[in-house]
Amino acid sequence: MRAFITGGAGFIGSNLADRLLADGHEVVVFDNFSTGQQQFVEHNLNRPNYQLVEGDVLEKALLASAMRDCDMVFHFQANADVRGGMKNTLIDLEQNIIGTHNVLEAMKVNDVQKIAFASSATVYGEPEQIPTPEAIAPVQTSLYGASKYSAEALIQAYCEYFDWQSYIFRFVSFMGPRYTHGVIFDFMRKLRMDPTTLHILGDGSQRKSYLHVHDGIQAILTAVEKAKDKTNIFNLGNTEWINVVDLADILCETLELKDVKYTFEGGARGWKGDTPFVHLDIARIRALGWEPRYSVHDTIKATIHYLKQHEDLLYARS
């Protein structure tokens, strides 16, 4: 397979690129380096089966040209800041909806008929059913979630029009090697500035489920290999969850910080659009034979250890 990965220099995309290369595939990475890192791709630059194209999914001509002769698209480039839509209400529309439309149009030009899409658990808003199955009809609570849900709908419509096949993955938060944004990232930056106090958005009771990026990639590849419907939608998550205070305790213990004072802001939600409890029903992907290998606790510790060894990432972006 010659795979085209948008966002292939980012956290998840670069891990996926490495896995596909290890499995013997060709890879074309397309990334604007807004959150992607050169250090995540440089070890592959001299490989004959690897190509890097620096570009944005809003650059339609460049996108279509770069996708030439590819067999499948893994569309992972998106606005990565769930809260960013409150300050810039265009960013999710442009990067997540229009960007996805441009990817689909480039696929049509190049006769690429398979796409895997990185959606998000945020599409469920605040569901009443926990764990949340794929069949829930969500009410949107953030522009980020709404944009991901809209992108899903676009992909499904193109699959109906042109008889393509799609794999839509609704992620919980991924963690692990090359992690560049999220709760642990934010907490470690705060503690580097002041190791005595950790300010937490929300009241600390928010419950989240986290998945190791290597488990997530294995789930994606399992679905691509085994799922046969025209549109295949899968939750990707863990069997467990953890609250924010317990996560902070693991972080402080791992960093060997004692008597850290926690302060809180925002009540049950850290910000408008935050979901107090994220835990997905993963029975559908498990039915294909996939199981998470890493517990939530082990995933958190692995992420902390990685960032301790790569502290430059904490300061790589503002």
C-alpha positions, 0 to 999 in steps of 0.5 A, a space after each residue: 500500500 502507498 499510504 497518504 497521511 495528513 498530519 503525518 508529522 504530528 503525534 499520532 500521524 508520525 507513530 502511524 507512519 513508522 508502523 506502516 513503514 515497519 509493515 512494508 508499506 510506502 508512506 507520503 506524509 503531508 503536514 503543515 507543522 503547526 503541531 507536527 515536529 521535524 524530530 518526529 520525521 527526520 529519521 525517515 527522510 532518507 528512506 526510499 519508501 517515505 516522502 514528506 510534503 510540507 503543506 496545509 489541507 487548505 492548499 488544494 492544488 498541492 494536496 491533490 498533487 501530493 496524493 498522486 498514486 496513493 492507495 489510501 488516505 489516513 486523514 489526521 490533520 486538524 485543529 488540535 485545540 478543543 478549546 481554540 474554537 472559543 477564541 477563533 470560531 473559524 479554525 474548526 470550520 477551516 481546518 476540520 470541515 473545509 480541510 476534510 472536504 479538500 482531502 475528499 476532493 483530492 481523493 476524487 481527482 486521484 481515484 483514491 477510494 479508501 479513507 481512515 479519519 481521526 474523529 473524536 469522542 467529543 462528537 458525543 457532547 455530554 451523552 447520557 449513556 456511559 460507556 457511550 456506544 457508536 449508535 448514540 445520536 449526539 448533541 454538540 457542545 463544542 465547535 471542535 466536536 461539531 466540526 468532527 461530526 460534520 467531517 464524518 458526515 461529509 466522508 459518509 456522503 462521498 462514500 455513498 456517491 462514489 462507492 468508496 470505503 471509510 473507517 471513522 475512528 472516534 478517539 478518546 485522548 491518546 497518550 504515549 511517545 511524541 505526545 505534544 498536547 493535552 492534560 499531562 503536557 499542560 500539567 508538566 509545563 505548569 509544574 516546570 514553572 512552579 513545582 509547588 502549585 498545580 492549577 487545574 481547570 475544573 474541580 478535578 472530578 472530571 473522568 477521562 479514559 486514555 489510550 496508548 498511541 500504539 494501542 490506538 494504531 493497532 486498532 486502526 490497522 485492525 479495522 482497516 484489515 477486517 471491517 468490510 462495510 462501506 462506512 465503518 465507525 469505531 470508538 477507540 478507547 480503554 476499558 478504564 477511566 481516571 479522574 483528573 486529581 488521581 492523574 495529577 497525583 500520578 504525575 507528581 509522584 512520578 516527577 518526585 514532587 511532594 506537597 504540591 498544592 492543587 488549585 481549581 477553577 471552573 466547576 465540573 467543567 474546565 471550560 465550556 465544551 469540556 465533557 465531565 465524563 468520557 468513557 466509550 463503549 469499545 465492544 465493536 472494535 473488540 469484536 474484531 479481535 483487538 484489545 488494549 495492551 496498556 492500562 490507563 495508569 501505565 499509559 499515563 506513566 509512559 507519557 510522563 517518562 517520555 516527556 521527562 526524556 524529551 523536555 524540549 517538547 514542552 517548550 516547542 510551541 507557545 
